[in-house]
Amino acid sequence: MVLPVNEARDRALDAAEQLIYARGVHAVGMDDVRELSGVSLKRLYALFPGKEALVEAVLERRDGRWRQRLADFVTRVGDRDERLLAVFDWLAEWFAEPDFRGCAWINVFGELGSTSPAVLAQVRGHKRRFAEQLAGWVADAHRPAELAPQLLLLAEGAMVTAGIHGGPGPAHEARRAAAALLSR
């Protein structure tokens, strides 16, 4: 049975995202994606001319889902200052997930960032959009604009630290530091 294009694409992206996040880009081949997705190699290469294009598509799709999950969590909080702290609460929940393996964009950048302009653009785009998201919440809270990059550094540092050490502790520490910035 031949899968419709959208279903084949979704299956391939689901499989690639799962494998790349768990193992890393270099440890995953197109055969691995074929095996997990059930999409033939011929179809995979018709959808994605190479692994770099597949990685780029995985990051692009993950970006939208990741930022939407964060926004859904944060915007449930009524108090606008508390929304800024809720970012770190969401990070703590993410870091505590059993399959957490760090920030996908940082991980992929570590493997391909200097060799793939397309992947570098995806990583930089995600980080820029996350920074803009934070800046929007800072503006909504009527806080000074310079708070946004400070919160970004706390969040990014927590992601890197949690990716190395595991667990939600770095998000809790970053939240305490963010609360100290808000109390000034």
N, C-alpha and C positions, 0 to 999 in steps of 0.2 A: 504494500500500500504506500502510495506517495503522499507524504504530508503536505498540507498547504504551506505556502512560503512562510506566513507569519508563525505558524505552529513550529515549523522546523527551525526558524530563527530563534524563537523563544526557548525551545528545547536546547539548542546549541548554546545560547547565552546562559541559560540556567546551569548547564553542565560546566561550561567554561568558568563561570564565576565561582561555583562551588570548588572546582579543582584548583584553580589559580589561587583562590583565597586560602585554601588549606595547604597547598604545596609550594606555591610560587610559580612564576611564569616559566622559568627555565626547566622546571621538573615536569611540566605538563606538555604533552604532544597532542597534535590533532587527532591521533588514534585514540588517546584517552578521552577526548571530547566526543568523538564518534561513539565509543563504547558506552559511555554514560548517557549520552543523549539519544542514541538510537538513530541519529541522522547520518546518512552515508557520507564517506569522505568526499565523494564527488559533489554532493549537495553542500557540505560544509565549505568547500573551496569555492563553490558558486556564490554562496552567501558572503563569505569572508575570504578574500584572495590570499590571505596568509595569517599567521598567528598574530602578528602585530595589529592587523585590522580587527581581529577577534578581541584582543585585549582592549583596544580602543573602544569598541562597542560595549564591552562589559563595563568599563569604567564610566562611559557616558550614561548607560542605563542605571547603574548603581548610584550615580550622583543624584539623579532625580528622586529615587526611592529613599536614599539616606537623608537628604535634606528635608524631604516631606515628612518622614518619620520624626525627625527632630522638631520641625515646625508644628506638627500635630501635638506633640508632647508639650512644647513650650507654650503654645497659645492657649492651652487649657487652663493655664495659670492666669488668674485675674489681675493680680498686682504686677505692674510693669517692671519694677525692680526685681521682684521674685522671678519673673520670666528670665532675667539675666542669669540668675542662679540656677534656674531649672535646666539650663543648658548642661550644667555639670551633673545634675541629677540624672538626666538622660544619658550622658556619657557613662556614669556609674552603672546604670542598668545595662548598657551595651557592653561595657567591659566585663560584666559578670556573666554574659552569655557563654554557654559551654563551648561554642565554636569560635569565640573571639580570638583573633590572631593579629590584632593591631589594625592600623588604618590601611585599607586596601591601596589607597593612592600613594601613601608613603612607601609601602612594601613594593609596589610596582615601580615607583620612581627609583628605589634602591637597586632594582634589577635592570631597568631599561632606560631610565631618565636621561642619561647622557648619550644614548645611542639611538633613541627614537623620538624625533621631533613631534610626531603625532601623539605619542603617549605623554610626552612632556606637556603638550598643549592641554591634554585631558586633565592631567594632575594639576597644572596651574589654574585651569578653568574651575575645577572643583574647589580648590583652596580659595580662589577669588570669590566664588559664589557663596561659600561658607562665611568668608569675611564680610561680604555684603549683607548676608542674613543677620549676622551679629550686629553690624552697624545699624541696621534697621531697627532692631530691638533696643539698642542703646538710644537711638533717636526717639523712639516711642516712649522711652522712660524719661525723656528730657534730661539726659545725662550728657556730659561733654563728649564730643566726637572722639577725643584721644583715648577714651575708655575702651572703644571697640578693639583696636589692635592689642591692647593689654589683655583683654579677655581672650582674644584669638590666640595669643602666645600661651596663655594658661591652658586653653583647651588643646592646642596642638602639642604642647609639652606633656599634658596628661595622656594624650593618645600614644605618643612615642613611648613614654614610660610604661604605660599599661601593656603595650605591645611587647615590651621586653620582659617585664616582670609578671604580668598577668594580674587580674583582679581589679576591683573597683577603687582601691585605695588612692591611686593618683587623681581620680576624679574628685574624691572627697577632699583631698589636699588642695586641689585647684579651686574647688568651691569655697573653701575657707579663705584662700587668697583673694578670690573675687569678692567675697563678702567684705573683706578688709578694704578693698579698693572702693566699694560702694559706700562704706561708712565714713570715708574722708570728706 
